[in-house]
Each structure stands twice: as C-alpha cells, then as structure tokens.
Amino acid sequence: MALQVHQRYKIVFLSQHPLGPKLSYTAVAKAVHCDLKTVKRWLKRWKQSKNLIDGTRPGRPRVTTPKQDQQVIALAEKETFVTSQDITNRFNKKGLDISQRTVRRRLNEAGAKYNRPLSKPLLTKNRREKRLKWSEDQRTTDWNQVIFSDETTIRMNSVKGLVWNLPGKKKAMRTVKHPLKVNVWGCFSARGFGRV
C-alpha cells in the first residue's frame, strides 16, 4: 500500500530533521509500518528535491478525493449492515458518480474486510460486576493448577449478513442469549488442550 504524504514527512522527521530523534532506517521503517526500501527511497527523494508529493501519474485519475475516501470509510464504520451498493447510492444522490467497485477499492485500501460481525450476548450490570469480582479474586491463583473447560456453540439461527470490518474495529451484533444451538465442550490448561 502506498504511503500517505504525512507518513513520508514522518520518515524525514524521524531520521533527518535536526529536532527529530535521528532514528536508523530500520527503526523508521518499524515506526511508520513500511518496508526498509520505502524509507530509503523517500529519503533519497528528499535529499534530491525536498519534495515528497506524488508526481503526475499516467492513467485515469482517481474519481474520489481524500475527503470523500474518508466519508466512504466513515459510513462503513458507522452503519452495521451497509453494503458497497448502499454507499454508492448515497454518493450518487449527492451528485458524485462512483461505482460499487470504487467503494470496495477504497474500503480495501483502508484494510476493511467484508465478513460476518461478531455475535456478542448482552451482559447485565449484575453479570459485569460478578465478572469483575471474580477476576479480582483470582490475582493470586496458580494457573498451572487450573483446567479451563467451556462450550462453543454452533447456532442454528446465526446472524445473517456481512459487514465491513475495519482494522481494530470489529462490529458486533447483539443477539438473544438462548437461540437454537448445538454445544461442543472442550478444555485446556497450561499443559495444552484436552479432547473435544
């Protein structure tokens, strides 16, 4: 994925700027989350021209502006079951003619995946308080002497529909506590997994 302009300036600041920390190329690559070759390429460009803005590229220009790209991402974050068609329709109503494919590209560039949301049971205040108390009571527990067992549920009426999930922001759907289901039991401890 191409670096944004602010990331390119961050590379220069971290390694070259008099007030910066003057990090090594490897440390800069780690801080900016990019490849070492990318760091070297942008620093070479800075030394030559002091310009980190993209030049004119051949081919068709992007249909959307960076601000519109952010609006696409914001819609996918805000609304649970929004589809690329829904987002396209909203932009078309505003007079911007973009395709579903463009919307999907912008979301993919932001790291979004189109998949099922997490299913989260509702927790009452009483349950939350009990969980907190239990965790505080376990501070001195020797976990090598403990076996955890639990069930996983195969739901007969699972949450239907796909959602756009952005990195670090997984959407969750609230569900009823006791749907039709098949339970599978298992266990694990510090020594490994038990049989299902």
N, C-alpha and C positions, 0 to 999 in steps of 0.2 A: 504494500500500500504506500502511495506517495506521501511524503511528509508535508504537513501544512507549513505555511510561511513562518508562523510563530515558532514552530519546532526547529526550523532551520536557524532562526536567530538565537534560539536557546543553545544550539550546538556551538555557535560562535561565542556566546557569552560564557558558557561553561569551560571552554578551552582557551580562548584567545583574549577576551576582554580584560583590561587592566584591573577592573573591580571584581571580576569573576574568580571562581576558585581554581582556575587553570588545571582542570582535570585532564587525565590521559584520554586518548582517543577511545580506548576500551571502556573507561568509566563513563564517558559522554554517551557512547552507544547504549550502554545499560540504562543510563538516566532518561534518555529520550525514547528508549524502546525501539531501536532500529539497528541495522547492520553496521559493522565497522567500516565497510566500504562506503556506505552512505555518508557517514561522518566525514571521512577523508575527502569525498567528492565535493561536499558543500563547503568544507574549509578551504579547499583548493580554489573553488569558485569565489569565495570571499576574499582571498588574498589577491586574486586576479582583478576582480571588478568591483568589490564591495557591494555586490547586488545579489540578493537571494530570491528575487521574484522570478517566476517562470517566464520564459520567453514565449513568443508566439509559436503555437504548435500547428502542424498540418492536420487536416481533417476537420470534421464538423465540430463547432464549439458546443459546450455544454448548454443544455436547454434551461437549466436552473442555476440560480445564483447561490452563493454560500448561505445566504439568509434563508432562501427557500429550501435548501437542503436541510437546514436546522428545523424548519417548520415541518418537513416530512418526518424527521426523527421524533420531534415533539409529539406529533399526532400518534405515532406508533407507541410511544411511551405512555401517553395519557389514556388512550382508549384500549380496552382489553381485546375485543374481537374485531378490530379494524383490519380490513384487507387492503391490498395494494389497489384494488378497484375502488374502494371507498375513498382512499386518499387521492387517487386520480380524479374522481368525480368532484371532490371538493376544490381541487386546484383548477379544474376545467370551469367550474362555476365562477371562479374569480377571474377568469379570462386567460389563465396560463394553460396552454395546450401541451400537456405532458402525457406520456404513455404509462401503462402499468409497469412495463419493463424498466423505465427510467426510475420509477418509485422503488422498485425492487433493487435496482443497482445502488441507489443512494442508501437504502437501509443496509444492504450488504457491505457497502463501504464503511458504514458505522459499526460493523461487526454484528448486526442483528441476524437472528435465525428465526425462520418461520416454523414453529413447532407447538406442541401441546403445553398449556400452562401447568404449573404445579397445582396439586389439589391439597388444600390446607383445611383441616377440620377447624371449626370455630372453638375457641377456648374461652371459658367463662372466667370471670375475675377470681373466683374461688380456686379453679384449677391452676391459674397462673401463680397464685400465692402459694399453693401446695408445692408446685414445681420449684419455686424459688427456695422455700424452706427445706425441701429435700436436698437440693444442691448445696445449700449452706451446711447441712448436717453431714455431708459426705466429704468434707475437706480433709479429714484425717484417715480416710479409708485406704486400705492396701488393695489396690485394684488388681494385683496379681492373684488375689484370693477370690475374685469375683467372676461369675459366669453370667453374661447377659443373654437373655432369651427374649424373643419378640416374634411378632407375626408380620407378614407382609400380606397385603390384600390385593386380590385380583377382583376388581369391581365389575359387576355385570352391567351397571349403568354408569360408565365412566364419563368424564367431562368430554363433551364433543366440541370440535372446532380447534383451529390452530390460531396462534397469536404470534406477533412479532416480539421476540425477546432480545433486548439489547444487552451487551456485556455488563454483568454485575447487577442487572435489574430484571430478574426473572419474575414474570407475572404469576399471580396465584389466584385460583378460583375458590371461593367459599362453597363448601358442599355440606350436605346433611351428614350426621355422624354415623348412621346405620343404613347404608344402601345395601342392596343385594350383593353378596360377595362370597368369594372362596378364600379361606385363610390358609396360609402356609407358614409353619413355625420353624424357627431356626435358632441357633445360639452361637456365641463366640466368647472368647476370653483372651487373656494375654498370650496364651499358648496357640491360639489360632481359632479356626472355625469348626463348629460341630456339624452333625448331619442335619439335613432339612427333613 
